[in-house]
Amino acid sequence: MPVVPADEPAPVPSAAPPSGAHPLRVAVVGAGPAGIYAADALTRQDAVPVAVDLIDRLPTPFGLVRHGIAPDHPKMRAIRDTLHRSLEHPLVRFVGNVDVGSDITLAELRRHVDAVVYTYGASLDRRLGIEGEHLPGSLAATDLVAWYTGHPDADRARVEAALAGVRSVVVVGVGNVALDVARVLSRTPEELEPTDMPQHVLDVLAAAPVEEVTVLGRRGPAQATFTTQELRELDGLADATVLVDPAELELDPGSEERAATDRNVSRNLAVLRGWADHTATGGRVRLRLRFFRRPVRLLGTDRVAGVEVERTAVDGDGRAMGTGELEVLPADLVVRSVGYRGLPLPGLPVDERSGTVPNEAGRVLRDGEVSPGEYAAGWIKRGPSGVVGHNKHDARETIASLLADAADGVLRTAGPVDDLVDTLVARGVEPVLLDDWRAIDAAETALGASRGRARTTLHERETLLAAVRAAAARS
């Protein structure tokens, strides 16, 4: 359906306080970790009766746990088993395949519920802003990750064209996502075969003749944001050798001080220094970690052929300063992984610079004033930082604000209104509920079993919905 321009948000009704007969109805927009943790925080308390609709535009829950954590991290992806328990709570209703802003406007949604919690994350990538970034063979990490995790919106044709014949890859960024990309591209087909990647992803990666992957950081190793666990995994690949330049591990006084006070930095440096004597081995992928280098332009005509980089130095404030010294790195593929920012929903303010919804302790601000009944949690609240578990504390803070507002009479129930799902169905929308998700889950498990795996991800929206319809026809 086309996007419907948003009206002004509906005012919070002035009616009865929440009761067992008329609980506080809360819509949580986004069924990733932040949204599920918010639903969990709402249902774990007993001071205010609640009923929660957990809405997502995809037919599947779990957000970045499903479509962000790399498929070769099965232990980390297993967190969805924990999250699933919250979906099964009797006061929580999963409502997938519903796009707020298209299938229902924000103003309409607010008329169905007493409060809305926005937890839909930060899905837009940040660009490098350099010459040649538009060339084929230049991708955002968000594009590549969406493709190899089987996201329904992945641009399969563009990504697969970029990977065709690739031998040299440059990944710009030194966070965990950058390391995920480098690791996945450096793995052998045999290492990736047991994962839940869609079959076409496995086929394309198996055919890509990658020989060298360079991870590029514009500052030094003391300023890198990857975690030690992610870093160590690079040295366990079956057919890749991690290479670092010992000269790039030398620290200025400011970086030495940072390493002395930050355990993650000191552990990272210990790992990197342990690799300083590695040498390239014939027939193995060379996985290089380069520091003090920033891209200044991508080279090529029909597609990317290389990256011109400038050597940098870190100043006293930890900023990267150019030195004017240039070099060219060969590259058939450049993947930028330099951050994320949030998209605004129609009718919801988002700060363009930070990519977050303005808020105070999770309470949404409109024109500097608290907007009663609107809250934010997760990356759209605080920005793209932290690991999955950080969303739990973040969601608890937001829900504490919501519950305080309910206790203070700011939030009050409006009494019976039309059911959200009934309204959506009447419009021709096909909402996916929990039993429908179970049908998708079963279909993916069965497909994986047919190929000797625990699961194979269904990547097309219509295929996901077909699994729902097939299960409904059998019941």
C-alpha positions, -999 to +999 in steps of 0.1 A: +000+000+000+013+035-006+025+056+023-002+076+038+008+111+050+008+111+088-016+133+107-008+150+140-005+123+167-038+115+184-041+130+218-039+106+248-075+101+259-085+113+293-105+083+306-102+056+332-070+044+349-058+009+338-077-020+354-079-057+349-110-051+327-094-023+307-056-028+307-032-002+294-028-010+257+008-005+245+020-008+209+057-016+206+069-007+170+098-030+162+101-067+173+139-068+176+157-072+209+148-037+221+111-042+214+110-077+229+129-065+260+104-036+263+075-060+261+092-082+287+096-053+311+059-044+307+047-079+314+071-086+343+056-059+365+022-061+381+016-025+392-002-016+359-024-041+339-011-041+303-017-056+269+011-054+244+010-055+206+045-061+193+045-048+157+071-054+130+071-046+093+087-080+086+068-113+089+094-125+113+105-113+148+140-108+163+153-079+142+191-078+142+193-111+160+179-127+128+192-102+102+223-086+118+243-112+138+264-131+113+251-166+105+285-181+115+278-170+151+252-197+161+258-193+198+251-155+196+221-161+173+207-186+199+196-156+220+164-157+199+154-188+219+154-165+250+136-137+232+110-162+219+098-168+255+087-132+257+066-136+225+047-164+241+035-144+271-003-143+272-003-105+274+019-101+243+007-103+207+032-105+179+018-086+148+043-090+120+041-079+083+027-045+092+044-014+081+035+016+104+033+046+081+020+026+052-005-001+064-016+022+092-006+058+100+010+067+133-020+088+142-043+059+135-022+035+156-023+059+185-061+059+184-060+021+189-036+021+219-029+042+250+009+044+244+034+037+217+071+026+222+093+030+192+121+004+190+126+000+153+163+005+153+187+023+130+188+007+096+204+033+073+241+032+067+264+062+069+282+071+037+319+079+033+312+109+012+341+104-012+346+104-050+337+070-066+314+058-038+287+054-064+306+028-085+294-008-088+315-028-064+309-002-036+285-015-010+273-006+025+278-033+051+240-031+057+235-043+021+259-072+024+247-083+059+210-081+048+219-103+018+239-130+037+213-132+065+184-136+042+166-102+048+135-100+026+145-064+015+180-073+005+190-062-030+201-096-042+210-086-077+232-057-067+251-076-040+257-107-062+269-085-091+293-068-067+307-102-055+311-117-090+348-124-096+360-106-065+396-113-054+405-082-033+382-067-007+386-035+014+363-032+044+362+004+058+356+004+095+369-013+127+338-022+145+322-057+151+302-055+118+333-048+098+349-079+114+318-099+107+320-090+070+357-097+068+353-131+085+324-142+064+342-133+031+373-151+043+356-184+053+357-216+032+325-230+017+329-259+042+329-235+071+297-218+059+278-249+049+264-256+084+250-221+088+214-210+082+223-188+052+200-191+022+213-216-004+219-189-030+241-170-005+262-201+001+265-207-037+276-172-045+302-171-016+316-205-026+321-191-062+338-159-051+376-163-055+385-140-026+423-139-020+427-108+002+406-089+027+418-056+042+401-041+072+408-004+072+408+019+103+412+057+100+426+058+135+449+035+155+442+001+172+435+019+205+405+037+190+390+006+173+356-003+186+355-041+179+354-064+209+381-088+217+359-118+212+352-108+176+388-100+170+401-134+182+377-152+159+397-140+129+426-162+138+405-194+139+395-194+102+404-226+083+421-210+053+430-174+062+460-158+078+456-126+098+483-101+091+492-068+110+520-044+106+539-041+139+547-004+131+509+003+132+507-011+167+530+015+182+510+039+204+513+076+211+510+088+247+473+094+245+467+059+231+490+044+257+468+060+284+437+048+268+450+012+267+460+015+304+425+024+315+403+004+290+404-034+294+389-040+260+416-019+243+444-036+263+431-070+254+427-061+217+463-048+216+475-081+232+457-101+205+470-078+177+506-080+189+504-117+190+498-117+153+526-093+145+549-121+134+524-138+110+535-141+074+515-146+043+511-182+032+505-193-004+470-205-011+455-189+020+433-158+022+453-128+034+432-110+061+450-077+068+442-053+096+454-018+086+453+013+109+460+050+104+445+049+069+414+067+056+399+063+021+399+095+001+385+082-032+374+049-049+392+043-082+377+027-113+355+034-143+329+007-148+334-007-113+357-003-083+393-012-090+411+003-060+410+026-030+432+056-026+440+060+011+457+087+031+479+080+061+467+096+093+479+104+127+458+107+159+459+141+176+456+147+214+418+146+212+418+112+195+409+126+161+424+113+128+444+140+110+456+136+074+493+136+067+491+140+030+508+106+024+488+086-002+488+050-014+465+029-035+451-004-023+438-029-049+401-037-044+374-053-065+349-047-037+347-020-011+324-024+019+318+006+041+309-001+078+312+033+094+279+035+113+241+035+112+214+061+116+177+059+122+149+066+097+119+087+108+085+072+107+060+095+090+049+118+118+078+110+142+106+134+148+142+121+142+173+143+147+191+143+114+225+146+129+222+117+154+196+097+136+177+092+169+143+102+183+147+132+207+138+119+241+143+122+279+147+089+296+128+074+268+100+099+267+097+113+232+102+150+228+083+171+202+096+207+198+114+202+231+083+191+251+074+156+263+048+140+241+024+121+264+021+085+254+051+083+231+084+065+241+115+052+225+140+024+232+170+008+216+191+023+188+164+047+177+166+061+213+203+062+220+221+056+186+238+025+172+260+014+201+264-016+224+257-053+220+223-070+221+223-072+259+226-034+263+190-031+249+177-048+281+188-020+304+178+006+279+143-008+275+139-010+313+146+027+316+120+036+290+094+013+305+101+027+339+092+061+325+060+047+309+049+031+341+056+062+361+034+082+337+007+056+341+010+059+379+008+097+377-023+096+356-005+109+324-015+076+307-051+065+310-071+038+292-096+049+266-119+019+270-130-004+242-119+004+207-117-016+174-090-043+176-058-034+157-056-067+139-093-067+128-087-032+114-057-043+095-074-074+081-103-053+070-079-031+050-065-061+032-033-063+052-020-098+061-007-096+096+015-124+108+006-136+144+026-159+167+011-191+153+019-179+118+055-172+128+056-208+142+047-220+108+075-200+092+099-214+119+088-249+111+092-244+074+128-231+078+137-260+101+123-285+077+142-269+048+174-270+068+169-306+077+165-315+041+200-302+036+216-315+067+214-283+087+195-271+117+178-244+096+178-226+063+165-190+062+136-183+039+146-149+024+116-138+002+086-122+018+062-141-004+079-174+005+075-165+042+039-157+037+033-189+016+045-209+046+019-192+067-009-198+042+001-234+038-001-240+075-035-223+077-048-245+048-037-276+067-054-266+100 
